[in-house]
Amino acid sequence: MEKLATLRGRLGWALGKTLIFGSAGATRADAMGTANDGTSVLGEDSLSGWTAGIGVEHFVTRKITVSAEYLHTDLGRLELPTVCVAQCYTDVSFGRLQLGLNYRF
């Protein structure tokens, strides 16, 4: 993945200084499939899909928060035309953990 963009909404519950939340939305990314040795490009495309996750954000001070969020992304299928004569593809999905340190102006 060279480029990845998400547009997500967030809904959560405040428990004192802590927010527990879920998020969901749309994702767009450039994907490339390569051979096992990494030398041959088997297919590439811009794919659209969805992202959903859960997370927590906590106020350390009035202006500083720390956060952690797990996101799962599914971009559907990447066609690999150079591999097969018939339809050949790979499913593109992955998870990621994001950690944050935020300053509120």
MOPAC internal coordinates of N, CA, C and O (Angstrom, degrees):
PM7 1SCF
backbone

  N    0.0000 0     0.00 0     0.00 0    0    0    0
  C    1.4441 1     0.00 0     0.00 0    1    0    0
  C    1.5266 1   109.17 1     0.00 0    2    1    0
  O    1.2310 1   120.89 1   -59.30 1    3    2    1
  N    1.2753 1   115.90 1   120.70 1    3    2    1
  C    1.4536 1   119.20 1   174.72 1    5    3    2
  C    1.5163 1   111.09 1   -93.93 1    6    5    3
  O    1.2310 1   120.43 1   140.64 1    7    6    5
  N    1.3387 1   116.78 1   -39.36 1    7    6    5
  C    1.4533 1   121.40 1  -178.96 1    9    7    6
  C    1.5174 1   108.39 1  -129.91 1   10    9    7
  O    1.2310 1   120.58 1   -40.65 1   11   10    9
  N    1.3189 1   116.50 1   139.35 1   11   10    9
  C    1.4496 1   122.62 1   178.16 1   13   11   10
  C    1.5153 1   107.81 1  -144.25 1   14   13   11
  O    1.2310 1   120.03 1   -53.22 1   15   14   13
  N    1.3303 1   117.55 1   126.78 1   15   14   13
  C    1.4599 1   122.26 1   177.79 1   17   15   14
  C    1.5169 1   109.06 1  -131.09 1   18   17   15
  O    1.2310 1   120.77 1   -42.44 1   19   18   17
  N    1.3263 1   116.14 1   137.56 1   19   18   17
  C    1.4578 1   120.67 1   176.37 1   21   19   18
  C    1.5205 1   109.43 1  -128.17 1   22   21   19
  O    1.2310 1   121.05 1   -30.77 1   23   22   21
  N    1.3157 1   115.59 1   149.23 1   23   22   21
  C    1.4622 1   123.52 1   172.27 1   25   23   22
  C    1.5189 1   104.77 1  -127.67 1   26   25   23
  O    1.2310 1   120.87 1   -70.37 1   27   26   25
  N    1.3435 1   115.94 1   109.63 1   27   26   25
  C    1.4579 1   120.53 1  -172.08 1   29   27   26
  C    1.5137 1   111.34 1  -129.61 1   30   29   27
  O    1.2310 1   121.51 1   -29.29 1   31   30   29
  N    1.3244 1   114.71 1   150.71 1   31   30   29
  C    1.4508 1   122.03 1   169.66 1   33   31   30
  C    1.5202 1   108.21 1  -101.84 1   34   33   31
  O    1.2310 1   120.77 1   -21.28 1   35   34   33
  N    1.3228 1   116.13 1   158.72 1   35   34   33
  C    1.4571 1   121.10 1  -177.36 1   37   35   34
  C    1.5282 1   109.01 1  -134.17 1   38   37   35
  O    1.2310 1   120.08 1   -45.63 1   39   38   37
  N    1.3218 1   117.45 1   134.37 1   39   38   37
  C    1.4607 1   123.12 1   178.88 1   41   39   38
  C    1.5184 1   107.27 1  -135.25 1   42   41   39
  O    1.2310 1   120.51 1   -49.66 1   43   42   41
  N    1.3457 1   116.62 1   130.34 1   43   42   41
  C    1.4530 1   117.33 1  -175.05 1   45   43   42
  C    1.5107 1   114.03 1  -151.63 1   46   45   43
  O    1.2310 1   121.70 1     2.22 1   47   46   45
  N    1.3367 1   114.35 1  -177.78 1   47   46   45
  C    1.4459 1   123.79 1  -179.87 1   49   47   46
  C    1.5198 1   108.72 1  -123.86 1   50   49   47
  O    1.2310 1   121.21 1   -52.32 1   51   50   49
  N    1.3416 1   115.28 1   127.68 1   51   50   49
  C    1.4614 1   120.43 1   178.54 1   53   51   50
  C    1.5183 1   109.11 1   -89.15 1   54   53   51
  O    1.2310 1   121.12 1   -51.88 1   55   54   53
  N    1.3184 1   115.46 1   128.12 1   55   54   53
  C    1.4645 1   122.53 1   177.01 1   57   55   54
  C    1.5220 1   107.15 1  -124.00 1   58   57   55
  O    1.2310 1   120.46 1   -93.27 1   59   58   57
  N    1.3097 1   116.72 1    86.73 1   59   58   57
  C    1.4640 1   120.70 1  -174.82 1   61   59   58
  C    1.5111 1   110.18 1    68.38 1   62   61   59
  O    1.2310 1   120.52 1    60.45 1   63   62   61
  N    1.3305 1   116.62 1  -119.55 1   63   62   61
  C    1.4644 1   121.97 1  -179.27 1   65   63   62
  C    1.5269 1   112.17 1   -91.25 1   66   65   63
  O    1.2310 1   119.79 1  -173.70 1   67   66   65
  N    1.3262 1   118.00 1     6.30 1   67   66   65
  C    1.4595 1   121.90 1  -174.95 1   69   67   66
  C    1.5272 1   110.67 1  -117.65 1   70   69   67
  O    1.2310 1   120.77 1   -42.61 1   71   70   69
  N    1.3209 1   116.12 1   137.39 1   71   70   69
  C    1.4595 1   122.74 1   175.60 1   73   71   70
  C    1.5233 1   108.31 1  -114.70 1   74   73   71
  O    1.2310 1   120.58 1   -56.59 1   75   74   73
  N    1.3165 1   116.49 1   123.41 1   75   74   73
  C    1.4617 1   122.15 1   172.67 1   77   75   74
  C    1.5239 1   105.92 1  -104.45 1   78   77   75
  O    1.2310 1   120.10 1   -50.16 1   79   78   77
  N    1.3396 1   117.41 1   129.84 1   79   78   77
  C    1.4570 1   118.83 1  -171.94 1   81   79   78
  C    1.5194 1   112.53 1  -142.99 1   82   81   79
  O    1.2310 1   121.74 1   -18.19 1   83   82   81
  N    1.3052 1   114.28 1   161.81 1   83   82   81
  C    1.4563 1   123.43 1   168.92 1   85   83   82
  C    1.5152 1   107.74 1  -118.77 1   86   85   83
  O    1.2310 1   120.46 1   -27.31 1   87   86   85
  N    1.3087 1   116.73 1   152.69 1   87   86   85
  C    1.4634 1   120.13 1   178.15 1   89   87   86
  C    1.5218 1   109.02 1  -140.01 1   90   89   87
  O    1.2310 1   121.06 1   -27.79 1   91   90   89
  N    1.3177 1   115.57 1   152.21 1   91   90   89
  C    1.4655 1   121.36 1   178.21 1   93   91   90
  C    1.5176 1   108.84 1  -155.65 1   94   93   91
  O    1.2310 1   121.17 1   -27.76 1   95   94   93
  N    1.3371 1   115.37 1   152.24 1   95   94   93
  C    1.4483 1   118.92 1   178.37 1   97   95   94
  C    1.5150 1   112.66 1   173.05 1   98   97   95
  O    1.2310 1   121.79 1    16.36 1   99   98   97
  N    1.3139 1   114.18 1  -163.64 1   99   98   97
  C    1.4698 1   122.29 1  -175.17 1  101   99   98
  C    1.5232 1   110.58 1   -98.60 1  102  101   99
  O    1.2310 1   121.43 1   -28.61 1  103  102  101
  N    1.3366 1   114.87 1   151.39 1  103  102  101
  C    1.4675 1   122.26 1   179.58 1  105  103  102
  C    1.5237 1   110.01 1  -133.35 1  106  105  103
  O    1.2310 1   120.82 1   -34.60 1  107  106  105
  N    1.3167 1   116.04 1   145.40 1  107  106  105
  C    1.4661 1   122.57 1   174.23 1  109  107  106
  C    1.5214 1   106.66 1  -136.27 1  110  109  107
  O    1.2310 1   120.69 1   -44.75 1  111  110  109
  N    1.3455 1   116.28 1   135.25 1  111  110  109
  C    1.4649 1   119.30 1  -178.86 1  113  111  110
  C    1.5136 1   110.55 1  -152.46 1  114  113  111
  O    1.2310 1   120.93 1   -25.99 1  115  114  113
  N    1.3246 1   115.82 1   154.01 1  115  114  113
  C    1.4568 1   122.70 1   169.85 1  117  115  114
  C    1.5195 1   106.83 1   -88.97 1  118  117  115
  O    1.2310 1   120.29 1   -54.16 1  119  118  117
  N    1.3273 1   117.05 1   125.84 1  119  118  117
  C    1.4646 1   121.29 1  -179.46 1  121  119  118
  C    1.5238 1   109.36 1  -120.52 1  122  121  119
  O    1.2310 1   121.16 1   -32.38 1  123  122  121
  N    1.3445 1   115.39 1   147.62 1  123  122  121
  C    1.4545 1   121.11 1   178.66 1  125  123  122
  C    1.5277 1   108.57 1  -139.12 1  126  125  123
  O    1.2310 1   120.68 1   -48.74 1  127  126  125
  N    1.3163 1   116.30 1   131.26 1  127  126  125
  C    1.4569 1   121.34 1   174.70 1  129  127  126
  C    1.5121 1   109.05 1  -103.54 1  130  129  127
  O    1.2310 1   120.84 1   -49.13 1  131  130  129
  N    1.3402 1   116.00 1   130.87 1  131  130  129
  C    1.4628 1   120.68 1   179.82 1  133  131  130
  C    1.5282 1   109.73 1  -123.40 1  134  133  131
  O    1.2310 1   120.90 1   -17.45 1  135  134  133
  N    1.3000 1   115.89 1   162.55 1  135  134  133
  C    1.4687 1   121.69 1   175.42 1  137  135  134
  C    1.5232 1   108.73 1   -66.67 1  138  137  135
  O    1.2310 1   120.52 1   -16.28 1  139  138  137
  N    1.3209 1   116.61 1   163.72 1  139  138  137
  C    1.4623 1   121.09 1  -178.51 1  141  139  138
  C    1.5195 1   113.22 1   -55.30 1  142  141  139
  O    1.2310 1   120.06 1   147.20 1  143  142  141
  N    1.3272 1   117.48 1   -32.80 1  143  142  141
  C    1.4631 1   119.70 1   179.51 1  145  143  142
  C    1.5336 1   112.09 1   -82.16 1  146  145  143
  O    1.2310 1   120.18 1   174.77 1  147  146  145
  N    1.3459 1   117.26 1    -5.23 1  147  146  145
  C    1.4553 1   121.74 1   176.90 1  149  147  146
  C    1.5112 1   115.61 1    77.38 1  150  149  147
  O    1.2310 1   119.69 1  -174.45 1  151  150  149
  N    1.3339 1   118.20 1     5.55 1  151  150  149
  C    1.4635 1   119.93 1  -175.31 1  153  151  150
  C    1.5252 1   112.95 1   -94.31 1  154  153  151
  O    1.2310 1   119.38 1   153.02 1  155  154  153
  N    1.3294 1   118.79 1   -26.98 1  155  154  153
  C    1.4585 1   121.57 1  -175.26 1  157  155  154
  C    1.5227 1   110.70 1  -110.87 1  158  157  155
  O    1.2310 1   120.63 1   -51.04 1  159  158  157
  N    1.3384 1   116.40 1   128.96 1  159  158  157
  C    1.4584 1   121.05 1   174.93 1  161  159  158
  C    1.5272 1   107.50 1   -84.18 1  162  161  159
  O    1.2310 1   120.90 1   -57.84 1  163  162  161
  N    1.3312 1   115.88 1   122.16 1  163  162  161
  C    1.4554 1   121.08 1  -177.93 1  165  163  162
  C    1.5275 1   112.59 1   -95.88 1  166  165  163
  O    1.2310 1   120.56 1   159.41 1  167  166  165
  N    1.3051 1   116.54 1   -20.59 1  167  166  165
  C    1.4546 1   121.40 1   178.27 1  169  167  166
  C    1.5164 1   109.84 1   179.15 1  170  169  167
  O    1.2310 1   120.56 1   -30.73 1  171  170  169
  N    1.3335 1   116.54 1   149.27 1  171  170  169
  C    1.4597 1   121.32 1   176.10 1  173  171  170
  C    1.5103 1   109.19 1  -151.59 1  174  173  171
  O    1.2310 1   120.85 1   -31.34 1  175  174  173
  N    1.3410 1   115.97 1   148.66 1  175  174  173
  C    1.4566 1   120.83 1  -176.32 1  177  175  174
  C    1.5250 1   108.64 1  -168.46 1  178  177  175
  O    1.2310 1   120.59 1   -17.82 1  179  178  177
  N    1.3298 1   116.48 1   162.18 1  179  178  177
  C    1.4631 1   121.74 1   169.02 1  181  179  178
  C    1.5149 1   106.47 1   -92.80 1  182  181  179
  O    1.2310 1   120.44 1   -55.68 1  183  182  181
  N    1.3258 1   116.77 1   124.32 1  183  182  181
  C    1.4569 1   122.18 1  -175.66 1  185  183  182
  C    1.5213 1   110.42 1  -115.94 1  186  185  183
  O    1.2310 1   120.82 1   -32.50 1  187  186  185
  N    1.3320 1   116.05 1   147.50 1  187  186  185
  C    1.4600 1   122.73 1   174.99 1  189  187  186
  C    1.5123 1   108.70 1  -116.51 1  190  189  187
  O    1.2310 1   120.63 1   -32.75 1  191  190  189
  N    1.3234 1   116.41 1   147.25 1  191  190  189
  C    1.4495 1   120.47 1   179.42 1  193  191  190
  C    1.5123 1   110.70 1  -165.50 1  194  193  191
  O    1.2310 1   120.95 1    31.30 1  195  194  193
  N    1.3294 1   115.78 1  -148.70 1  195  194  193
  C    1.4507 1   121.30 1  -176.95 1  197  195  194
  C    1.5247 1   110.97 1  -130.68 1  198  197  195
  O    1.2310 1   121.88 1   -21.18 1  199  198  197
  N    1.3320 1   114.01 1   158.82 1  199  198  197
  C    1.4624 1   122.27 1   175.98 1  201  199  198
  C    1.5193 1   108.13 1  -136.16 1  202  201  199
  O    1.2310 1   120.18 1   -41.65 1  203  202  201
  N    1.3302 1   117.26 1   138.35 1  203  202  201
  C    1.4589 1   122.39 1   175.25 1  205  203  202
  C    1.5150 1   108.57 1  -143.15 1  206  205  203
  O    1.2310 1   120.80 1   -29.10 1  207  206  205
  N    1.3178 1   116.07 1   150.90 1  207  206  205
  C    1.4509 1   118.21 1  -179.28 1  209  207  206
  C    1.5069 1   113.48 1  -166.36 1  210  209  207
  O    1.2310 1   121.68 1    -1.12 1  211  210  209
  N    1.3381 1   114.40 1   178.88 1  211  210  209
  C    1.4565 1   122.53 1   176.01 1  213  211  210
  C    1.5128 1   107.97 1  -132.45 1  214  213  211
  O    1.2310 1   121.07 1   -25.08 1  215  214  213
  N    1.3383 1   115.56 1   154.92 1  215  214  213
  C    1.4520 1   117.74 1  -179.33 1  217  215  214
  C    1.5074 1   112.78 1  -163.49 1  218  217  215
  O    1.2310 1   121.51 1    -0.42 1  219  218  217
  N    1.3208 1   114.72 1   179.58 1  219  218  217
  C    1.4545 1   122.75 1   178.24 1  221  219  218
  C    1.5251 1   108.26 1  -142.48 1  222  221  219
  O    1.2310 1   120.88 1   -38.39 1  223  222  221
  N    1.3296 1   115.93 1   141.61 1  223  222  221
  C    1.4657 1   121.68 1   176.39 1  225  223  222
  C    1.5240 1   107.17 1  -133.28 1  226  225  223
  O    1.2310 1   120.63 1   -45.23 1  227  226  225
  N    1.3252 1   116.40 1   134.77 1  227  226  225
  C    1.4637 1   121.10 1  -175.20 1  229  227  226
  C    1.5256 1   110.49 1  -130.40 1  230  229  227
  O    1.2310 1   120.94 1   -46.32 1  231  230  229
  N    1.3538 1   115.81 1   133.68 1  231  230  229
  C    1.4596 1   121.33 1   175.58 1  233  231  230
  C    1.5198 1   109.23 1   -77.60 1  234  233  231
  O    1.2310 1   120.51 1   -61.79 1  235  234  233
  N    1.3398 1   116.62 1   118.21 1  235  234  233
  C    1.4523 1   122.33 1   174.98 1  237  235  234
  C    1.5256 1   108.74 1   -84.19 1  238  237  235
  O    1.2310 1   121.07 1   134.91 1  239  238  237
  N    1.3408 1   115.56 1   -45.09 1  239  238  237
  C    1.4614 1   123.25 1   171.83 1  241  239  238
  C    1.5273 1   106.29 1  -132.00 1  242  241  239
  O    1.2310 1   120.60 1     5.56 1  243  242  241
  N    1.3383 1   116.47 1  -174.44 1  243  242  241
  C    1.4645 1   120.12 1  -179.53 1  245  243  242
  C    1.5320 1   112.07 1   -63.68 1  246  245  243
  O    1.2310 1   119.99 1   153.34 1  247  246  245
  N    1.3285 1   117.62 1   -26.66 1  247  246  245
  C    1.4594 1   121.26 1  -175.83 1  249  247  246
  C    1.5289 1   114.50 1  -114.96 1  250  249  247
  O    1.2310 1   119.27 1   169.70 1  251  250  249
  N    1.3053 1   118.99 1   -10.30 1  251  250  249
  C    1.4661 1   121.46 1  -176.09 1  253  251  250
  C    1.5265 1   110.08 1  -116.85 1  254  253  251
  O    1.2310 1   121.09 1   -48.76 1  255  254  253
  N    1.3474 1   115.52 1   131.24 1  255  254  253
  C    1.4596 1   121.28 1   174.79 1  257  255  254
  C    1.5243 1   109.13 1  -126.03 1  258  257  255
  O    1.2310 1   121.22 1   -24.54 1  259  258  257
  N    1.3177 1   115.28 1   155.46 1  259  258  257
  C    1.4520 1   122.20 1   170.65 1  261  259  258
  C    1.5205 1   106.67 1  -119.25 1  262  261  259
  O    1.2310 1   120.70 1   -31.15 1  263  262  261
  N    1.3310 1   116.27 1   148.85 1  263  262  261
  C    1.4607 1   118.95 1  -177.15 1  265  263  262
  C    1.5272 1   110.78 1  -145.19 1  266  265  263
  O    1.2310 1   122.02 1   -23.16 1  267  266  265
  N    1.3285 1   113.74 1   156.84 1  267  266  265
  C    1.4556 1   122.13 1   173.75 1  269  267  266
  C    1.5146 1   106.58 1  -141.98 1  270  269  267
  O    1.2310 1   120.69 1   -42.69 1  271  270  269
  N    1.3436 1   116.29 1   137.31 1  271  270  269
  C    1.4587 1   120.47 1  -177.63 1  273  271  270
  C    1.5219 1   109.61 1  -147.05 1  274  273  271
  O    1.2310 1   120.96 1   -46.43 1  275  274  273
  N    1.3325 1   115.76 1   133.57 1  275  274  273
  C    1.4541 1   121.12 1   172.68 1  277  275  274
  C    1.5236 1   107.69 1  -102.38 1  278  277  275
  O    1.2310 1   120.24 1   -49.37 1  279  278  277
  N    1.3288 1   117.14 1   130.63 1  279  278  277
  C    1.4647 1   122.57 1   179.61 1  281  279  278
  C    1.5236 1   110.21 1  -124.84 1  282  281  279
  O    1.2310 1   121.02 1   -43.64 1  283  282  281
  N    1.3258 1   115.65 1   136.36 1  283  282  281
  C    1.4620 1   120.89 1   172.51 1  285  283  282
  C    1.5266 1   106.91 1  -109.88 1  286  285  283
  O    1.2310 1   120.25 1   -47.53 1  287  286  285
  N    1.3273 1   117.12 1   132.47 1  287  286  285
  C    1.4583 1   122.98 1  -178.76 1  289  287  286
  C    1.5249 1   109.41 1  -122.46 1  290  289  287
  O    1.2310 1   120.97 1   -45.10 1  291  290  289
  N    1.3298 1   115.76 1   134.90 1  291  290  289
  C    1.4660 1   121.85 1   176.24 1  293  291  290
  C    1.5227 1   107.53 1  -127.13 1  294  293  291
  O    1.2310 1   120.65 1   -61.64 1  295  294  293
  N    1.3325 1   116.36 1   118.36 1  295  294  293
  C    1.4684 1   121.90 1  -178.07 1  297  295  294
  C    1.5220 1   112.78 1  -107.22 1  298  297  295
  O    1.2310 1   120.07 1  -172.14 1  299  298  297
  N    1.3147 1   117.48 1     7.86 1  299  298  297
  C    1.4627 1   119.87 1   178.24 1  301  299  298
  C    1.5142 1   112.12 1    81.44 1  302  301  299
  O    1.2310 1   121.03 1    37.25 1  303  302  301
  N    1.3124 1   115.63 1  -142.75 1  303  302  301
  C    1.4756 1   121.77 1  -173.51 1  305  303  302
  C    1.5217 1   112.12 1  -107.70 1  306  305  303
  O    1.2310 1   121.85 1   -40.81 1  307  306  305
  N    1.3252 1   114.05 1   139.19 1  307  306  305
  C    1.4607 1   121.71 1   171.87 1  309  307  306
  C    1.5161 1   107.17 1  -106.58 1  310  309  307
  O    1.2310 1   120.42 1   -62.97 1  311  310  309
  N    1.3203 1   116.80 1   117.03 1  311  310  309
  C    1.4695 1   121.57 1   178.83 1  313  311  310
  C    1.5196 1   109.29 1   -70.92 1  314  313  311
  O    1.2310 1   120.90 1   -40.48 1  315  314  313
  N    1.3336 1   115.88 1   139.52 1  315  314  313
  C    1.4641 1   122.44 1  -179.96 1  317  315  314
  C    1.5284 1   108.67 1  -120.29 1  318  317  315
  O    1.2310 1   120.11 1  -103.95 1  319  318  317
  N    1.3289 1   117.40 1    76.05 1  319  318  317
  C    1.4608 1   121.00 1  -172.42 1  321  319  318
  C    1.5226 1   114.98 1   -66.08 1  322  321  319
  O    1.2310 1   119.14 1   156.47 1  323  322  321
  N    1.3124 1   119.25 1   -23.53 1  323  322  321
  C    1.4687 1   119.78 1  -177.31 1  325  323  322
  C    1.5254 1   112.91 1   -82.91 1  326  325  323
  O    1.2310 1   120.01 1   174.30 1  327  326  325
  N    1.3341 1   117.59 1    -5.70 1  327  326  325
  C    1.4572 1   121.18 1  -177.56 1  329  327  326
  C    1.5213 1   111.53 1   -91.48 1  330  329  327
  O    1.2310 1   119.97 1   137.13 1  331  330  329
  N    1.3337 1   117.66 1   -42.87 1  331  330  329
  C    1.4653 1   121.73 1  -171.91 1  333  331  330
  C    1.5164 1   110.76 1  -128.59 1  334  333  331
  O    1.2310 1   121.12 1   -23.31 1  335  334  333
  N    1.3047 1   115.46 1   156.69 1  335  334  333
  C    1.4585 1   120.31 1   171.34 1  337  335  334
  C    1.5255 1   108.50 1   -79.99 1  338  337  335
  O    1.2310 1   120.19 1   137.22 1  339  338  337
  N    1.3375 1   117.25 1   -42.78 1  339  338  337
  C    1.4677 1   121.92 1   175.88 1  341  339  338
  C    1.5231 1   108.39 1   -80.89 1  342  341  339
  O    1.2310 1   120.57 1     3.68 1  343  342  341
  N    1.3291 1   116.52 1  -176.32 1  343  342  341
  C    1.4590 1   120.33 1  -179.53 1  345  343  342
  C    1.5190 1   110.61 1   -62.36 1  346  345  343
  O    1.2310 1   121.09 1   -50.53 1  347  346  345
  N    1.3117 1   115.52 1   129.47 1  347  346  345
  C    1.4572 1   121.66 1   179.20 1  349  347  346
  C    1.5324 1   106.62 1  -141.34 1  350  349  347
  O    1.2310 1   120.51 1   -46.89 1  351  350  349
  N    1.3158 1   116.62 1   133.11 1  351  350  349
  C    1.4595 1   120.56 1  -174.99 1  353  351  350
  C    1.5199 1   110.01 1  -154.57 1  354  353  351
  O    1.2310 1   121.74 1    -8.85 1  355  354  353
  N    1.3400 1   114.28 1   171.15 1  355  354  353
  C    1.4582 1   121.86 1   170.30 1  357  355  354
  C    1.5165 1   107.51 1  -134.80 1  358  357  355
  O    1.2310 1   120.75 1   -38.12 1  359  358  357
  N    1.3236 1   116.17 1   141.88 1  359  358  357
  C    1.4628 1   121.10 1   175.82 1  361  359  358
  C    1.5232 1   108.47 1   -79.63 1  362  361  359
  O    1.2310 1   120.84 1   -43.35 1  363  362  361
  N    1.3319 1   116.01 1   136.65 1  363  362  361
  C    1.4589 1   121.32 1  -178.49 1  365  363  362
  C    1.5253 1   108.47 1  -112.87 1  366  365  363
  O    1.2310 1   120.87 1   -74.42 1  367  366  365
  N    1.3176 1   115.94 1   105.58 1  367  366  365
  C    1.4659 1   121.38 1   174.17 1  369  367  366
  C    1.5193 1   108.09 1  -149.29 1  370  369  367
  O    1.2310 1   120.83 1   -29.81 1  371  370  369
  N    1.3149 1   116.01 1   150.19 1  371  370  369
  C    1.4595 1   120.49 1  -177.25 1  373  371  370
  C    1.5182 1   109.90 1  -162.38 1  374  373  371
  O    1.2310 1   120.98 1   -17.14 1  375  374  373
  N    1.3212 1   115.73 1   162.86 1  375  374  373
  C    1.4532 1   122.41 1   174.55 1  377  375  374
  C    1.5113 1   109.73 1  -116.72 1  378  377  375
  O    1.2310 1   121.43 1   -23.80 1  379  378  377
  N    1.3218 1   114.88 1   156.20 1  379  378  377
  C    1.4600 1   118.50 1   177.20 1  381  379  378
  C    1.5251 1   109.81 1  -150.98 1  382  381  379
  O    1.2310 1   121.07 1   -28.47 1  383  382  381
  N    1.3066 1   115.56 1   151.53 1  383  382  381
  C    1.4528 1   122.99 1   177.89 1  385  383  382
  C    1.5183 1   107.75 1  -110.02 1  386  385  383
  O    1.2310 1   120.72 1   -52.52 1  387  386  385
  N    1.3220 1   116.23 1   127.48 1  387  386  385
  C    1.4647 1   120.92 1   178.20 1  389  387  386
  C    1.5250 1   108.45 1  -113.70 1  390  389  387
  O    1.2310 1   120.90 1   -48.67 1  391  390  389
  N    1.3128 1   115.89 1   131.33 1  391  390  389
  C    1.4559 1   122.06 1   175.19 1  393  391  390
  C    1.5175 1   107.98 1  -114.12 1  394  393  391
  O    1.2310 1   120.39 1   -37.85 1  395  394  393
  N    1.3333 1   116.86 1   142.15 1  395  394  393
  C    1.4566 1   118.62 1  -176.37 1  397  395  394
  C    1.5029 1   113.32 1  -139.37 1  398  397  395
  O    1.2310 1   121.60 1   -30.32 1  399  398  397
  N    1.3204 1   114.53 1   149.68 1  399  398  397
  C    1.4550 1   123.93 1   170.69 1  401  399  398
  C    1.5233 1   104.43 1  -125.82 1  402  401  399
  O    1.2310 1   120.29 1   -63.03 1  403  402  401
  N    1.3270 1   117.05 1   116.97 1  403  402  401
  C    1.4706 1   121.55 1  -171.61 1  405  403  402
  C    1.5203 1   111.19 1  -118.50 1  406  405  403
  O    1.2310 1   120.62 1   -38.68 1  407  406  405
  N    1.3361 1   116.43 1   141.32 1  407  406  405
  C    1.4569 1   122.75 1   174.09 1  409  407  406
  C    1.5190 1   107.24 1  -116.08 1  410  409  407
  O    1.2310 1   120.62 1   -52.96 1  411  410  409
  N    1.3022 1   116.43 1   127.04 1  411  410  409
  C    1.4734 1   121.87 1  -179.51 1  413  411  410
  C    1.5329 1   109.29 1   -99.94 1  414  413  411
  O    1.2310 1   120.83 1   -55.40 1  415  414  413
  N    1.3332 1   116.01 1   124.60 1  415  414  413
  C    1.4775 1   121.21 1  -179.76 1  417  415  414
  C    1.5005 1   111.05 1   -80.55 1  418  417  415
  O    1.2310 1   120.10 1   180.00 1  419  418  417

